[in-house]
Amino acid sequence: MVFSSIVFILYFLPVFLLAYKIADRKYKNLTLLFFSIVFYSWGAPKFIFVILGTTFLDFHLVKWMNRSENPLHRKIMLSLSVAVNLGLLFYFKYSNFFIDNVNQALGLFGFNGIVWTKLILPIGISFYTFETITYVVDVYRKIHKPLQNFWDYLVYILLFPKLIAGPIVRYHDLADQIKDRQLSETSDNFLIGFYRFAIGLSKKVLIANHMGQHADILFTWNYADLDTWRAWSTILAYTFQIYFDFSGYSDMAIGISQMIGFKIPENFNNPYTAISITDFWRRWHISLGNWMREYLYIPLGGNRVNSKFRLYLNLWLVFLASGLWHGASWSFVLWGAYHGLFLVLERMFLGTFYNKLGTWIPRIITFFLVCIGWVFFRIDHIGLAWEFTKRLLAFDFHDFPVFDAETNFYFILGFIFSFWSAFPILHSIQNEIYFKPYGIGKHLLVFILCFGLILVSIANITGFNFNPFIYFRF
């Protein structure tokens, strides 16, 4: 089930909110858990048992680990829990990739390949695997005590707003809210959460879907026949699609969570206004960046290393892992290595150079580099990705592409809402809607606006036969 579907908007969400509202306080978590299981099972009924089984094992392993004072026993329990979760992630997500590469290598030497049944990837496995790891690591580090009730732990893992595509919520950020969120279950929070959901839905339906359909059509062309104008219009369409698709989903997840009293972390902060690749990763998929820093970069030594070489290597390794996390493909690995390379270069000298250029020139350079990177994110075959990149850089300008008025309109929307926070007045409007306190007059104005966005979005969903979520594949 996806947030931008008629089933979710008009049936599942209203029924859930009504049931949650009338449930006695001691049954609210069970109500939330029931609807979360239904939500996940709607699209992947078989895989719900994988989640339930691993959460049961994790809960008891962590409980035993927490009771032990023996450092060796604690490390064994930690290692076992992490190994089980990463093992399942590797099995479902990377075994096809591994077997395919082994078979290619065997074929070079004339051997028969390994016979293997292709596996289907459980929806959202990359996201909830990382959250199970935060639970055991946070308890191991004694950052927070474990949950005493298994059903509460299931709520943490299966909380449906963030279950499928994040944000990735670290255990210590949510633990206390699972037990008690009575003070945050207010009418004000409910309305502000509704506004956030409406804005996210409109970003997804009104911009991402239209840009995505345009990109999908253009990506079917023979890349060798593309001139530079056409190539750039293609990758720009995808650049806007992936941002408004994923940030729209995050807005909806944050909004639904706020409607029921949860505060989950922000996941995007106007990433296309970044003035460096380093700045981009402070703004793009923030929850993944925080996870990688806290649970991978710091354990590798982080900034506290004896040499710059080791520092740069750590940065690069983290982004290789980030690329591989996104997908089992060499193009994703290359995408991660590409971003890691520019982070290292910015640490070495590029950041100092950018500082001398003001704001807008580094911003344009960064956006250009991000767009180039999206080529390898979008095109699975590295050879084809290189071919497309060459067309972007060919300076082969023929006829300027002329699209229909509707496509041009959505391109303009994409540009406006990608960059408007770069202008102080527009940025202040954004902050006013997202983060500033609400009075009665402001509530009335924003409610009318967001209710209108909901209606227009529903009309688009029913009349537009294109509604994928990119990050569901991860």
Secondary structure, DSSP 8 states (H G I E B T S, - for coil): --TTSHIIIIIIHHHHHHHHHHS-GGGHHHHHHHHHHHHHHHH-TTTHHHHHHHHHHHHHHHHHHHH---HHHHHHHHHHHHHHHHHHHIIIIIHHHHHHHHHHHHHHTT------------TTHHHHHHHHHHHHHHHHTTSS---S-HHHHHHHHH-HHHHTT-----HHHHHHHHH--GGG--HHHHHHHHHHHHHHHHIIIIIIHHHHHHHHHHHTS-GGG--HHHHHHHHHHHHHHHHHHHHHHHHHHHHHHHHTT-------S-GGG-SSHHHHHHHSSHHHHHHHIIIIITTTTTT--S-HHHHHHHHHHHHHHHHHHH-SSHHHHHHHHHHHHHHHHIIIIIHHHHHTTTTHHHHHHHHHHHHHHHHHHH-SSHHHHHHHHHHHTS----S-----HHHHHHHHHHHHHHHGGGSHHHHHHHHHHHTS---HHHHHHHHHHHHHHHHHHHHHHHH------GGGG-
